[in-house]
Amino acid sequence: MAVILIIVAFILAPISLYFLLEAFFTYGLPLGMDEFICGLLFLTLAFMAATMGRKIIKRGKRFAEYKYLIITQKITSIESLATSNGVSVDVALRDLHKMIEDGTLFGARIDTQTNEIIFTNAMTMPQSEAKITTLSKTEIVNCSGCGASVTKAKGSSGCCDYCGTVI
């Protein structure tokens, strides 16, 4: 997605310059206002596409760094993860919530009391391997506190990811 946005920016930028230069050299600014506005529109779209592409690339690099630190280095403190990535704790929390939501950190939840990531399935390997290993050893139950579906290890107690009730 990011690469597509950057390519779009490279395509739109010359088009916008064409309209701007045509408006200026052919008609002068008062007479070529339509071309001038078209040029500004394309230039704005090019800038927006390039900016969005850069943001997506930066977020992807942060996600890869979080995953490395959590899985390989066993760092679970939100503050440590934020510091290692050079972002605020709020940005790190938003990123980690997105990673959990997307399944990148399978079986993880954020403990707001200790401000750490907790793995409910004792995950220590990448997502694809963890899913294969844990799916056969887990079961899905409904929380008695809030009714949410919770995945826990078969034959053991678990903790609801949403309300914290012991299951």
TITORDO-446381 format. One record per atom (N, C-alpha, C): residue in three letters; atom name; x, y, z. Coordinates in Angstrom, 2 decimals. Each point is the difference from the previous one (the first is absolute). Layout:
! residues N
ALA:CA:X:Y:Z
...
END
This chain:
! residues 167
MET:N:0.82:-1.19:0.00
MET:CA:-0.82:1.19:0.00
MET:C:0.87:1.26:0.00
ALA:N:1.04:0.00:0.82
ALA:CA:0.86:1.17:0.10
ALA:C:0.72:0.26:-1.32
VAL:N:0.46:-1.07:-0.63
VAL:CA:0.71:0.14:-1.27
VAL:C:-0.94:0.56:-1.07
ILE:N:-1.24:-0.45:0.00
ILE:CA:-0.97:0.50:-0.97
ILE:C:-0.23:1.50:0.20
LEU:N:-0.12:0.42:1.25
LEU:CA:-0.22:1.42:0.28
LEU:C:1.18:0.85:-0.45
ILE:N:1.21:-0.51:0.19
ILE:CA:1.18:0.76:-0.41
ILE:C:0.08:0.06:-1.53
ILE:N:-0.35:-1.10:-0.66
ILE:CA:-0.03:0.01:-1.48
ILE:C:-1.03:1.00:-0.50
VAL:N:-1.17:0.02:0.63
VAL:CA:-1.04:0.97:-0.37
VAL:C:0.53:1.42:0.16
ALA:N:0.74:0.23:1.07
ALA:CA:0.56:1.34:0.22
ALA:C:0.96:0.39:-1.12
PHE:N:0.83:-0.96:-0.44
PHE:CA:0.94:0.29:-1.09
PHE:C:-0.71:0.23:-1.32
ILE:N:-1.16:-0.60:-0.17
ILE:CA:-0.77:0.21:-1.23
ILE:C:-0.72:1.34:0.04
LEU:N:-0.57:0.34:1.15
LEU:CA:-0.78:1.23:0.12
LEU:C:0.86:1.25:0.02
ALA:N:1.19:-0.09:0.54
ALA:CA:0.86:1.18:0.10
ALA:C:0.32:0.61:-1.37
PRO:N:0.45:-0.80:-1.00
PRO:CA:0.26:0.61:-1.32
PRO:C:-1.25:0.55:-0.67
ILE:N:-1.14:-0.68:0.20
ILE:CA:-1.26:0.50:-0.58
ILE:C:-0.33:1.37:0.59
SER:N:0.17:0.12:1.30
SER:CA:-0.31:1.27:0.64
SER:C:0.95:1.10:-0.48
LEU:N:1.27:-0.33:-0.16
LEU:CA:0.96:0.99:-0.49
LEU:C:-0.35:0.41:-1.43
TYR:N:-0.43:-0.95:-0.81
TYR:CA:-0.41:0.32:-1.37
TYR:C:-1.12:1.04:0.01
PHE:N:-1.06:-0.25:0.79
PHE:CA:-1.12:0.94:0.04
PHE:C:0.43:1.36:0.53
LEU:N:0.84:0.00:1.02
LEU:CA:0.44:1.28:0.56
LEU:C:0.84:0.79:-1.00
LEU:N:0.93:-0.68:-0.66
LEU:CA:0.84:0.70:-0.97
LEU:C:-0.79:0.45:-1.22
GLU:N:-0.93:-0.83:-0.45
GLU:CA:-0.84:0.38:-1.15
GLU:C:-0.83:1.24:0.34
ALA:N:-0.55:0.01:1.19
ALA:CA:-0.82:1.15:0.40
ALA:C:0.84:1.26:0.07
PHE:N:1.20:-0.12:0.52
PHE:CA:0.83:1.17:0.18
PHE:C:0.56:0.53:-1.33
PHE:N:0.56:-0.89:-0.83
PHE:CA:0.67:0.46:-1.22
PHE:C:-0.95:0.25:-1.16
THR:N:-1.11:-0.70:-0.06
THR:CA:-0.92:0.17:-1.13
THR:C:-0.94:1.17:0.22
TYR:N:-0.61:0.04:1.15
TYR:CA:-1.05:1.00:0.22
TYR:C:0.37:1.07:1.01
GLY:N:0.96:-0.27:0.81
GLY:CA:0.24:0.88:1.13
GLY:C:-0.98:-0.38:1.10
LEU:N:0.29:0.34:1.18
LEU:CA:-0.83:-0.46:1.12
LEU:C:-1.46:0.43:-0.06
PRO:N:-0.35:1.23:-0.37
PRO:CA:-1.42:0.35:0.02
PRO:C:-0.83:-0.77:-1.02
LEU:N:0.57:-0.25:-1.22
LEU:CA:-0.79:-0.65:-1.04
LEU:C:-0.01:-1.52:0.11
GLY:N:1.02:-0.62:0.56
GLY:CA:0.09:-1.45:0.06
GLY:C:-0.33:-0.55:1.37
MET:N:-1.01:0.57:0.63
MET:CA:-0.34:-0.39:1.36
MET:C:-0.46:-1.46:0.09
ASP:N:-0.71:-0.52:-1.01
ASP:CA:-0.46:-1.39:0.02
ASP:C:1.19:-0.97:0.04
GLU:N:0.97:0.23:-0.88
GLU:CA:1.17:-0.86:-0.04
GLU:C:0.81:0.13:1.29
PHE:N:0.07:1.22:0.50
PHE:CA:0.73:0.23:1.25
PHE:C:-0.64:-0.76:1.15
ILE:N:-1.32:0.04:0.10
ILE:CA:-0.71:-0.72:1.07
ILE:C:0.16:-1.51:-0.18
CYS:N:-0.06:-0.48:-1.24
CYS:CA:0.21:-1.43:-0.28
CYS:C:1.40:-0.41:0.44
GLY:N:0.96:0.81:-0.33
GLY:CA:1.38:-0.30:0.40
GLY:C:0.16:-0.07:1.50
LEU:N:-0.59:0.96:0.69
LEU:CA:0.07:-0.01:1.47
LEU:C:-0.69:-1.23:0.59
LEU:N:-1.12:-0.39:-0.60
LEU:CA:-0.72:-1.19:0.46
LEU:C:0.87:-1.24:-0.14
PHE:N:0.61:-0.19:-1.18
PHE:CA:0.85:-1.17:-0.20
PHE:C:1.22:0.03:0.91
LEU:N:0.57:1.18:0.21
LEU:CA:1.15:0.13:0.88
LEU:C:-0.38:-0.36:1.44
THR:N:-1.17:0.44:0.44
THR:CA:-0.49:-0.34:1.34
THR:C:-0.22:-1.50:0.13
LEU:N:-0.62:-0.62:-1.03
LEU:CA:-0.21:-1.45:0.04
LEU:C:1.33:-0.75:0.02
ALA:N:0.97:0.46:-0.75
ALA:CA:1.33:-0.63:-0.01
ALA:C:0.65:0.08:1.37
PHE:N:-0.09:1.17:0.61
PHE:CA:0.57:0.18:1.34
PHE:C:-0.68:-0.91:1.02
MET:N:-1.33:-0.08:-0.07
MET:CA:-0.75:-0.85:0.94
MET:C:0.36:-1.48:-0.19
ALA:N:0.10:-0.46:-1.24
ALA:CA:0.35:-1.39:-0.26
ALA:C:1.40:-0.32:0.50
ALA:N:0.95:0.89:-0.23
ALA:CA:1.37:-0.23:0.46
ALA:C:0.06:-0.02:1.52
THR:N:-0.72:0.90:0.65
THR:CA:-0.02:0.06:1.46
THR:C:-0.61:-1.27:0.59
MET:N:-1.12:-0.44:-0.55
MET:CA:-0.63:-1.22:0.50
MET:C:0.91:-1.20:-0.22
GLY:N:0.66:-0.08:-1.13
GLY:CA:0.92:-1.10:-0.27
GLY:C:1.15:-0.05:1.00
ARG:N:0.57:1.16:0.31
ARG:CA:1.08:0.07:0.98
ARG:C:-0.48:-0.43:1.38
LYS:N:-1.22:0.41:0.38
LYS:CA:-0.53:-0.38:1.32
LYS:C:-0.20:-1.51:0.09
ILE:N:-0.51:-0.60:-1.06
ILE:CA:-0.22:-1.45:0.00
ILE:C:1.33:-0.74:0.10
ILE:N:1.00:0.47:-0.71
ILE:CA:1.32:-0.63:0.07
ILE:C:0.59:0.12:1.40
LYS:N:-0.09:1.20:0.61
LYS:CA:0.51:0.19:1.36
LYS:C:-0.71:-0.90:1.00
ARG:N:-1.34:-0.12:-0.14
ARG:CA:-0.76:-0.85:0.92
ARG:C:0.39:-1.46:-0.17
GLY:N:0.22:-0.43:-1.23
GLY:CA:0.43:-1.38:-0.25
GLY:C:1.35:-0.29:0.64
LYS:N:0.92:0.95:-0.06
LYS:CA:1.30:-0.18:0.64
LYS:C:-0.14:-0.06:1.52
ARG:N:-0.88:0.85:0.57
ARG:CA:-0.24:-0.05:1.45
ARG:C:-0.58:-1.35:0.40
PHE:N:-0.99:-0.50:-0.79
PHE:CA:-0.63:-1.29:0.31
PHE:C:1.04:-1.11:-0.01
ALA:N:0.90:0.00:-0.99
ALA:CA:1.05:-1.02:-0.08
ALA:C:0.92:0.09:1.22
GLU:N:0.32:1.21:0.42
GLU:CA:0.86:0.19:1.17
GLU:C:-0.69:-0.46:1.27
TYR:N:-1.30:0.32:0.17
TYR:CA:-0.75:-0.49:1.16
TYR:C:0.04:-1.52:0.06
LYS:N:-0.30:-0.62:-1.14
LYS:CA:-0.06:-1.46:-0.05
LYS:C:1.36:-0.61:0.37
TYR:N:1.07:0.59:-0.52
TYR:CA:1.34:-0.49:0.33
TYR:C:0.27:0.13:1.49
LEU:N:-0.29:1.17:0.56
LEU:CA:0.27:0.23:1.42
LEU:C:-0.83:-0.91:0.90
ILE:N:-1.26:-0.20:-0.36
ILE:CA:-0.89:-0.80:0.84
ILE:C:0.33:-1.48:-0.10
ILE:N:0.15:-0.51:-1.21
ILE:CA:0.18:-1.44:-0.18
ILE:C:1.44:-0.44:0.25
THR:N:0.95:0.73:-0.56
THR:CA:1.40:-0.41:0.11
THR:C:0.65:0.47:1.29
GLN:N:-0.22:1.27:0.34
GLN:CA:0.66:0.57:1.17
GLN:C:-0.82:-0.16:1.29
LYS:N:-1.24:-0.45:-0.13
LYS:CA:-0.90:-0.23:1.16
LYS:C:-0.30:1.28:0.77
ILE:N:-0.04:1.13:-0.70
ILE:CA:-0.34:1.28:0.63
ILE:C:-1.51:0.16:-0.09
THR:N:-0.67:0.14:1.16
THR:CA:-1.46:0.13:0.01
THR:C:-0.47:1.33:0.58
SER:N:0.89:0.79:0.54
SER:CA:-0.36:1.29:0.58
SER:C:-0.31:1.00:-1.12
ILE:N:-1.17:0.62:0.10
ILE:CA:-0.41:0.97:-1.01
ILE:C:0.98:1.17:-0.04
GLU:N:0.44:0.45:1.17
GLU:CA:0.95:1.13:0.06
GLU:C:1.31:-0.35:-0.71
SER:N:0.50:-1.22:0.22
SER:CA:1.25:-0.42:-0.63
SER:C:-0.16:-0.11:-1.52
LEU:N:-1.14:-0.53:-0.43
LEU:CA:-0.25:-0.12:-1.44
LEU:C:-0.10:1.38:-0.64
ALA:N:-0.66:0.94:0.68
ALA:CA:-0.14:1.36:-0.53
ALA:C:1.37:0.67:-0.09
THR:N:0.80:-0.13:1.03
THR:CA:1.33:0.61:0.01
THR:C:0.88:-0.59:-1.10
SER:N:-0.06:-1.33:-0.15
SER:CA:0.83:-0.65:-1.02
SER:C:-0.37:0.44:-1.41
ASN:N:-1.26:0.34:-0.21
ASN:CA:-0.46:0.44:-1.32
ASN:C:0.03:1.52:-0.15
GLY:N:0.32:0.72:1.06
GLY:CA:0.06:1.46:-0.07
GLY:C:-1.35:0.66:-0.16
VAL:N:-1.03:-0.60:0.60
VAL:CA:-1.35:0.55:-0.07
VAL:C:-0.54:0.17:1.42
SER:N:-1.11:0.70:0.12
SER:CA:-0.63:0.17:1.31
SER:C:-0.71:-1.28:0.39
VAL:N:-0.33:-0.12:1.28
VAL:CA:-0.72:-1.16:0.50
VAL:C:-1.37:-0.10:-0.66
ASP:N:-0.64:1.14:-0.24
ASP:CA:-1.32:-0.01:-0.66
ASP:C:0.09:-0.57:-1.42
VAL:N:1.02:0.37:-0.75
VAL:CA:0.18:-0.52:-1.36
VAL:C:0.28:-1.50:0.06
ALA:N:0.86:-0.42:0.95
ALA:CA:0.31:-1.42:0.14
ALA:C:-1.26:-0.79:0.36
LEU:N:-0.81:0.53:0.90
LEU:CA:-1.25:-0.69:0.37
LEU:C:-0.93:-0.13:-1.21
ARG:N:-0.14:1.07:-0.76
ARG:CA:-0.85:-0.04:-1.20
ARG:C:0.52:-1.03:-0.99
ASP:N:1.32:-0.01:-0.22
ASP:CA:0.60:-0.97:-0.92
ASP:C:-0.21:-1.43:0.49
LEU:N:0.22:-0.24:1.28
LEU:CA:-0.12:-1.35:0.54
LEU:C:-1.44:-0.49:-0.01
HIS:N:-0.95:0.90:0.26
HIS:CA:-1.41:-0.37:-0.11
HIS:C:-0.33:-0.42:-1.43
LYS:N:0.54:0.74:-0.98
LYS:CA:-0.23:-0.32:-1.40
LYS:C:0.62:-1.36:-0.35
MET:N:1.19:-0.28:0.51
MET:CA:0.66:-1.27:-0.26
MET:C:-0.78:-1.17:0.61
ILE:N:-0.54:0.20:1.19
ILE:CA:-0.81:-1.05:0.64
ILE:C:-1.29:-0.21:-0.78
GLU:N:-0.62:1.10:-0.39
GLU:CA:-1.24:-0.06:-0.77
GLU:C:0.19:-0.70:-1.35
ASP:N:1.13:0.24:-0.64
ASP:CA:0.30:-0.61:-1.30
ASP:C:0.47:-1.45:0.11
GLY:N:0.31:-0.46:1.22
GLY:CA:0.48:-1.37:0.18
GLY:C:1.50:-0.13:-0.12
THR:N:0.71:1.12:-0.13
THR:CA:1.46:-0.05:-0.08
THR:C:0.59:-0.50:1.32
LEU:N:-0.61:0.39:1.11
LEU:CA:0.40:-0.50:1.32
LEU:C:-1.10:-0.93:0.50
PHE:N:-0.06:-1.19:-0.56
PHE:CA:-1.04:-0.98:0.30
PHE:C:0.04:-0.38:1.48
GLY:N:-1.15:0.04:0.65
GLY:CA:-0.11:-0.41:1.39
GLY:C:0.51:1.03:1.00
ALA:N:0.16:1.24:-0.44
ALA:CA:0.52:1.03:0.88
ALA:C:-1.11:0.95:0.44
ARG:N:0.22:0.62:1.14
ARG:CA:-0.87:1.06:0.48
ARG:C:0.87:0.99:0.76
ILE:N:-0.53:1.19:0.20
ILE:CA:0.75:1.03:0.72
ILE:C:-0.59:0.12:1.40
ASP:N:0.84:-0.21:1.00
ASP:CA:-0.41:0.14:1.39
ASP:C:0.17:1.48:0.37
THR:N:-1.12:0.68:0.20
THR:CA:0.06:1.45:0.26
THR:C:0.50:0.33:1.40
GLN:N:-0.08:-0.97:0.92
GLN:CA:0.50:0.27:1.35
GLN:C:1.52:0.00:0.06
THR:N:0.63:-0.97:-0.68
THR:CA:1.46:-0.07:0.02
THR:C:0.62:0.64:-1.24
ASN:N:-0.86:0.38:-0.98
ASN:CA:0.45:0.61:-1.24
ASN:C:0.98:-0.92:-0.75
GLU:N:-0.39:-1.28:-0.10
GLU:CA:0.82:-0.99:-0.69
GLU:C:-0.86:-0.82:-0.94
ILE:N:0.66:-0.66:-0.93
ILE:CA:-0.67:-0.94:-0.89
ILE:C:0.03:-1.36:0.67
ILE:N:-1.15:-0.66:0.02
ILE:CA:-0.10:-1.33:0.61
ILE:C:-0.50:-0.95:-1.07
PHE:N:0.64:-1.14:-0.10
PHE:CA:-0.43:-1.02:-0.95
PHE:C:-0.82:-1.04:0.74
THR:N:-1.26:-0.13:-0.41
THR:CA:-0.90:-0.94:0.67
THR:C:0.31:-1.43:-0.39
ASN:N:0.70:-0.21:-1.11
ASN:CA:0.35:-1.35:-0.46
ASN:C:1.49:-0.26:0.08
ALA:N:0.70:0.77:0.81
ALA:CA:1.44:-0.14:0.17
ALA:C:0.73:-0.03:-1.34
MET:N:-0.35:0.94:-0.86
MET:CA:0.58:0.05:-1.33
MET:C:1.45:0.47:0.06
THR:N:0.88:-0.74:-0.65
THR:CA:1.40:0.39:-0.07
THR:C:0.53:-0.11:-1.42
MET:N:-0.88:-0.30:-0.97
MET:CA:0.44:-0.16:-1.38
MET:C:-0.84:0.87:-0.92
PRO:N:0.42:0.16:-1.24
PRO:CA:-0.78:0.81:-0.93
PRO:C:-1.42:-0.52:-0.16
GLN:N:-0.87:0.87:-0.50
GLN:CA:-1.43:-0.25:-0.07
GLN:C:-0.35:-1.30:-0.72
SER:N:0.54:-0.27:-1.16
SER:CA:-0.39:-1.17:-0.76
SER:C:0.32:-1.29:0.74
GLU:N:1.17:-0.07:0.64
GLU:CA:0.36:-1.19:0.77
GLU:C:-0.84:-0.09:1.26
ALA:N:-0.27:1.14:0.64
ALA:CA:-0.77:0.00:1.24
ALA:C:-1.42:-0.48:-0.25
LYS:N:-0.61:0.40:-1.12
LYS:CA:-1.37:-0.42:-0.29
LYS:C:-0.07:-1.52:-0.14
ILE:N:0.95:-0.60:-0.71
ILE:CA:-0.01:-1.44:-0.20
ILE:C:0.15:-0.72:1.33
THR:N:0.92:0.47:0.83
THR:CA:0.28:-0.65:1.27
THR:C:-1.13:0.19:1.00
THR:N:-0.53:1.22:0.10
THR:CA:-0.95:0.29:1.07
THR:C:-1.43:-0.38:-0.33
LEU:N:-0.36:-0.06:-1.28
LEU:CA:-1.38:-0.31:-0.33
LEU:C:-0.41:-1.38:0.49
SER:N:0.91:-0.95:-0.04
SER:CA:-0.35:-1.35:0.45
SER:C:-0.01:-0.10:1.52
LYS:N:0.57:0.96:0.68
LYS:CA:0.10:-0.04:1.46
LYS:C:-0.89:1.04:0.68
THR:N:-0.87:0.62:-0.75
THR:CA:-0.84:1.06:0.57
THR:C:-1.48:-0.31:-0.19
GLU:N:-0.81:0.73:0.74
GLU:CA:-1.44:-0.09:-0.15
GLU:C:-0.58:1.41:0.14
ILE:N:-1.15:0.19:-0.59
ILE:CA:-0.68:1.29:0.08
ILE:C:-1.17:-0.14:0.96
VAL:N:-0.02:0.89:1.02
VAL:CA:-1.08:-0.02:1.00
VAL:C:-0.58:1.40:0.10
ASN:N:-1.21:0.08:0.53
ASN:CA:-0.64:1.30:0.21
ASN:C:0.29:0.47:1.42
CYS:N:0.36:1.25:0.14
CYS:CA:0.30:0.59:1.31
CYS:C:-1.29:0.13:0.80
SER:N:0.06:-0.41:1.26
SER:CA:-1.19:0.12:0.86
SER:C:-0.22:1.45:0.44
GLY:N:1.05:0.82:-0.08
GLY:CA:-0.12:1.40:0.42
GLY:C:-0.63:0.91:-1.04
CYS:N:0.49:-0.13:-1.26
CYS:CA:-0.48:0.92:-1.04
CYS:C:-0.58:-0.71:-1.21
GLY:N:0.16:-1.31:-0.10
GLY:CA:-0.57:-0.76:-1.10
GLY:C:0.88:-0.06:-1.24
ALA:N:1.20:0.55:0.05
ALA:CA:0.89:0.00:-1.16
ALA:C:0.55:-1.40:-0.24
SER:N:0.33:-0.31:-1.25
SER:CA:0.65:-1.26:-0.32
SER:C:1.48:0.14:0.31
VAL:N:0.52:-0.97:0.76
VAL:CA:1.39:0.05:0.45
VAL:C:0.69:-1.31:-0.38
THR:N:1.19:0.11:-0.58
THR:CA:0.80:-1.18:-0.32
THR:C:0.93:-0.27:1.17
LYS:N:-0.01:-1.25:0.51
LYS:CA:0.87:-0.35:1.12
LYS:C:0.54:-1.39:-0.22
ALA:N:1.04:-0.37:0.72
ALA:CA:0.58:-1.33:-0.09
ALA:C:-0.98:-1.02:0.56
LYS:N:-0.10:-1.15:-0.69
LYS:CA:-0.91:-1.06:0.46
LYS:C:0.44:-0.50:1.38
GLY:N:-0.97:-0.18:0.89
GLY:CA:0.27:-0.57:1.32
GLY:C:0.64:0.94:0.99
SER:N:0.06:1.28:-0.33
SER:CA:0.59:0.96:0.95
SER:C:-0.89:1.23:0.08
SER:N:0.25:0.80:1.01
SER:CA:-0.79:1.23:0.12
SER:C:0.63:1.07:-0.88
GLY:N:-0.83:0.97:-0.35
GLY:CA:0.47:1.11:-0.82
GLY:C:-0.53:1.30:0.55
CYS:N:0.28:1.06:-0.71
CYS:CA:-0.44:1.32:0.43
CYS:C:-0.65:0.68:-1.20
CYS:N:-1.16:0.61:0.23
CYS:CA:-0.71:0.69:-1.08
CYS:C:0.82:1.19:-0.46
ASP:N:0.16:0.10:-1.32
ASP:CA:0.78:1.10:-0.58
ASP:C:-0.69:1.35:0.16
TYR:N:-1.30:-0.01:0.24
TYR:CA:-0.78:1.25:0.01
TYR:C:-0.28:0.50:1.41
CYS:N:-0.46:-0.90:0.89
CYS:CA:-0.36:0.48:1.34
CYS:C:0.90:-0.54:1.11
GLY:N:0.88:-0.96:-0.32
GLY:CA:0.94:-0.51:1.00
GLY:C:-0.52:-1.11:0.89
THR:N:-1.23:-0.47:-0.22
THR:CA:-0.58:-1.07:0.81
THR:C:0.79:-1.30:-0.22
VAL:N:0.28:-0.71:1.09
VAL:CA:0.68:-1.28:-0.10
VAL:C:-1.00:-1.04:-0.50
ILE:N:0.40:-0.75:-1.02
ILE:CA:-0.89:-1.00:-0.61
ILE:C:0.53:-1.38:0.32
END
